[in-house]
């Protein structure tokens, strides 16, 4: 029997770096992402027409991000339908919770990840 439930996130930590590669134990708790800020030039080379984006460097196992199927090398574009335009906004959007949808750029195309879990 499948039961659909909403994903509820109780903590939304995210680590934003300026190019430092992830190291074991250096991931945030909570939402479970380590990301790097990308600017317009970097994004343009990926085919993304935006001024700011966030490259996912790592996803903590069994975290909320992992359950939403966020992957390394995804670029975060929006959370719950709101475009991400700055590091502070990213943290604010994750802190509002619950995160039900995340739009990412994956394999040169936008992908929307839904936050419903099936038990």
N, C-alpha and C positions, 0 to 999 in steps of 0.2 A: 504494500500500500504506500503510495507516494503522498507526502504531505508537504505543501509549499509553505515556507516560513520566511519572514523578513530577516535579512542580515542586520544584526544590531552590533555596532562597534562601540566599545566602552572606552577605548583609548586610541588616539590618533597621531602618535608620534611619527615624524618623518625627518630623515636626516638629509639635508641639502648640502652638496659639496661643490667645490669649484674645480673639479677634475681629478680629485684624489680617488684612486680605485678602492673598491670595498675591501676590507680585511675581515677575517673571521672575528665575530663578536662585535663588529663595528656597525651593526645594523640597529635601527631604532626598534624599540618595543612598540606595542600598540598596533598601528595600521600596518607596519612591517615593510616600509620602503626605504631604500637609499637611492636618492636621485641626484642628478647633476643639472644645473641650470644651463640651458642652451639659448643662445641669442639668435637673432634673425639670420645671420650668415650661415650658422650651423644648420638651422632649420631649413633654409632654402636648399642646401645641398641634399637634404632628405626629401625634398618635394613638398615641404610644409610652408604655407604662406602666413606666417605669424611672426611677431616680434620676440616672443618669449615662449619657451617650452621646457619640459623637464624630462630628461632621459633617465629611464629606470636602470640603475646600476645593479641592484640586487633586490630580491624579494625574500623576506623571512619565511621560512617553512611554517605552515599552519597559521599564518597571520591572516588578517582580514583581506589584505591585498592578494595573498595567495589564493584565498577562497574565491575572490572575484576573478581569478585567473589572469592577473596582471603578470607580465613576463619581463625578464631582463631584455633590454633594448627597445621596449615600448617607449613612446613619447607621450606623456600625459597631456591631454588637450582640454578636457573639461570634467567637472565633477557635478553630478546631479543637474546637468544641463547648463552650468555656469562655466564660461571659458576661464581658464587659469591665465592670469596676466602678470603675476609677480610671486616671489617666494612667500611673502606674508599672506597673500590671498590663498595660496595652496594650503598653508597651515590652517588658515581660518576655515576654509571649506571642509577640510578633513575634521576639524574640531567641532563643526556644527552637528555632524552625524544625524541620522545614520546615512552612510554612503550607499546609495542604491544603484547608481550608474556611474561609470567612468568611461569617458571616450578617450581612446588611445590611437596613436598612429602606429600601425604594425604592417610590415611588408608593403610599404608605400601606399597604404590605404587606411582610412579611419575605421575603427572597430569600436562598437559600443558593448561594454561588459555590464551585464545585469547583476544586481546584488540580491537575488533570491536563491535560497538554498533549498534543495529537496532532500528530505529525510527518508 
